[in-house]
């Protein structure tokens, strides 16, 4: 209420123009942190109860929590910080549909690649990155307004994280099932080994290819298979191949330093027969160091793409 300057009587305040509601759902800041904390606590509780009771009915919960927690948290963080204007349907479609299509396509193409070798890792990297990029195109085919580096980084990462979640669930299930019954320790180790470095793997590589692809998308929604898009796909596939072959490269380096000869069969076998304590320490050092190096290369590439995006810092 306000007072009239002439009569001194109160008069009603005229309401100003109403702001239209935002076109995206409101999400409280820090939701990804609460999901991460609550999900970790629930995963630990499920693992402890499964170990204490021996009840295998909780294994699906343990596998799904461990496989999806990391990818879902990073997608929530990306949506909250940089992608609210893209819409929930786009990011959910990329995570679920893109991830499922990527896993199915990769399973078909990799069924012919069974012998570990340098060529196999390169072919696997090419196949998976091409399939994930095709899944991103499929999901966004009826969303012509979504284009640009920022959208490609976020939605490409969503496809990669969806792929990583489903792939990790498959690996966790394989680790849990053994000839002697359920191996809970192998299941937990697999989820930890795949869950901790997950942000620097599948999601990072598809973010790179998605950013370059959508940066060349035409205003009418048509995708262009330009030379930079092909180069980005080849570069991401190379990072993928290096990541997958770190164990073999570490074994090769240990064999060279030990003077036992750089036999290609060691790389294919994936282990050193009767290793010494020093060789085991060297293998751990080389394998972890190579993973860190590949991760840093991917992060630097994504950072350079993000710096080229003028709307990155102005995202709602």
N, C-alpha and C positions, 0 to 999 in steps of 0.2 A: 504494500500500500504506500502511496505517496500523497503529499498535501498540495492542494491547488494554491498558487501564489496569490490569488485574488480573494478566495473565500476562506482559505485555511482549512477547508474540509477535505478529508481523505478521499482519494479516488483510486480506482483499481489500476494496477499496473498492466499495461498492454504487453502481452507476451511477444517475444521476438520470434523470428523465423526458426522453425524446428529443423535440426540437422537430420538428414536422412540416415537411417541405420547403416552401418558398414555392410558391404556385400559379402563379408566373410565372418565366420563365427568368432565370437570373442573368446580368447583363451587367456587365462590368467598367466601373468609373467612367472616364469620359473616352473611351469608344469613339468617340463622334461626332468628337472631335478627331483621332483617328488616321485615321478614315475621310476626314475633310476634307483632312488633309495628304497621305495616300496617294493620294486621288482627284485632287487638284490636280496632284501630281507626275506621275501617270499621264496626265492630260489634256494637260499641257504636253509630255511625252515623245511622246505620240501625235501632237500637232499638229506638233511639230518633225520627226518622222520622215515624216509625210505630206507636209510641205512640201519636205523634202530629197529624198525618193525619188519623189514624184509618184504614189505607189501609192494608187489610190482604194479599194482593198480595206479600208483602215483607216478610211474615212469613217463607216461605221455605228458603230464604236467611239467615234470622236471625237464624233459627234452624241449618242449615248446617254450618254456620260460627262458632256459639258457640260450636257445637259438634266436629268439625274437627280441629279447630284452634290449641288447645293444643296438640292433638296427632300428627298432621302433623309437628308442630314445633319441637317436641322432636325427631321425626324420622329424620327430616332434620339435627338436631344437631348431632345425632348418626352417620348419614351417613358422615357428614362433618368431624367429629373428628375421627371416628374409623372404617368406613366401606366402604370407596371408592373402595377398591380392591374387595369387594364382588359383585359389579355391581348393577346398578339401577334396572334391571329386578328382581333380587332376593329380594331386599328390598321393591319394589313396589308390587311384587307378594305376599309377606308375609303380607303387610299392607292391600291390597284390597281383594285378594282372601282368604287369611287366615282369615281376619276379617269377611268377609261375611260367609264363611263356619262355623266359630266359632259361629256366631249369629244364623244361621239356625240350627246347631246341638244342641246348648243350648236351643233353643226354643222348639225343639221336646222333649228333655229329661226332661226339666223343666215343661212341660205341665201336668205332673202327680204329681207335687209337689205344692200343693196349700195351705196347712195348715202351718202357721208359727210355727216353733219349732226348737229345737236344731238340730234334725235330718235332717230337711229340709235344713237348712243352710249348713250343712256338705255335704249333697247330691248335692246341687246346686254347691258348691265349687268343689267337685269331678267331676261333670259332665262338668262344664265349662272348668276346667283346662285340663281334658282329651280331650275334643273336640278341644280346641285350640292347644294342642300338636299334635293331629292328623292332624289338618290343616297345621301345620308347616311341618310335614312329607310329606303331599300331595304336598305342593308347592316345596319342595326341593328334591322330589323323582328322578328328572332327572338332578340334579346338584350334582354329586358325589364328586366334589372337595371341596364343602363347608362343613367344619367340624371344630371342635375345640370350646373352651370356648368362645372366643371373637365373633365368628360368631353366636354362639347360643345366647349369650346375646343380640346382636343387632337385629338379625332376630326374636328371640322370643319376644323381646319388640315390634317389628314392628307388629307382629300378635296380641299381646295384645292391642296395641294402635288402630289398625284397628277395633278390637272387641269393644273397649271402645267408639270409635267415633260413630259407628253404633248404639250401645246400647244407648248412650246418646241422639242421635237423636230421637230414639223411645220414650224415657222417656220425652224428651222435647215436642214432639208432643202430647203425652198423657196429659201433664200438660197444654198445650195451649187449648185443646179442653175440654169444659165444657158444662153443660146443659144450661148455660146462655149465651153461645157464646164463644168468644176467650178470654182467661185469659192471657193477656200479662205479668202481674206481676208474675204469677206462672211460665210461660215459662222462664223468665229471672232468677228467683230464682233457678229454676232447673238447668239451664245451668251453673250458677255460682257455685252451690253446687257440681255439678258433674265435672265441668271443672277444678277448682282449685286443688283438690286432685287427679286428673287423673294420674299424673306421679307416684304416689305411690300405684296404684291399679293394674288394669288389665295388663298394660305393665310390671310392676315390677315382678309380679308373673310368667308370661309367659317367661320373660327373664331368670328367675331361672331355670325353667324346660327345656327351650331350650338350655341353656348353658350345663347342665348336659347331655342332650340327644345327642348333637352334639360332646361333648367330648368323647363319647363312640361310635361314628360312625366309621365304618370300612373304610379303604382306598378305597375299591371298591364301597362305597356309601351305603352299607346296614346298616340299623339302628339296634341297639342292645337294647332290653328291659332289661337292666341290673338292678340289685337290687338298685344301686344308682339312676337310672332314676325313678324307682317306688317310692323310698323314697322322691325324690325331688318333684314329682307330688303330693304325699300325704301331704308333708309339705306346698307346695304352696296352696293346697286346704284348709288346715287348716287356713292359713293366710287369704284366701278368705272368709272362713266361719266366722272367727272372725271379719273381716271387715264388713260383711253384718249384723252381729248380734250385733254390738256395741250399737245400739239403745235399743234393748231388754235387753242387759246386764246392760246398764246404768239404765233402769227402774227397773230392779231387785235389783240393788245396792241401788237405792233411796228408794225402798220399804223396804229393810232391815234396812237402817239407820233410816227411819221414824218410824219403829216399826209397820208397817201395815201388815207385813207378806210377805214372799217371794212367792207369789202365781204365779204359772206357767201361769195362764191366763193373767196376766199382760204382761208377756214376749210375749205371742202369740198375744195379742191385740195391743201391740206397743204403749200404752199410759197409763197414770195414771189418773183415774177419779178425776175430781175436784182437781188438784194439787195446792199446796200453792206456794207462791213466792219463798220460800226457796227450795222447791222441784224442781221448774223449774230451778233455778240456779244450783242445784246439778246435775240435768239431763244434762244440757249443759256442765258442767265441766267434768262429767264422759264420755259422748259421745265423746267430742273432745279429751280428754285425751286418751281414748282407741284407737281412730283413729291414733293419733300420735304414740302411743306405737306399734301398728301393722305396721305402716309405717317404724319406726326405725328398727324393726326386719327384714323387707324385705330389707331395704337399707343395713343393716349390712351383710345380706346373699349375696346380689349381690356384695358388696365390697370384701368379702372373695373369691368369685369366680373370680373376676377381678384380684385379687392379684396373683392367681394361673396361670394366663394367661401370659406367657413370652412375647408374641408378642403384648400385649395391648399397651405398650408405644411406640412401633415402627411402629404403623399403619400409612400409608401414609395419 
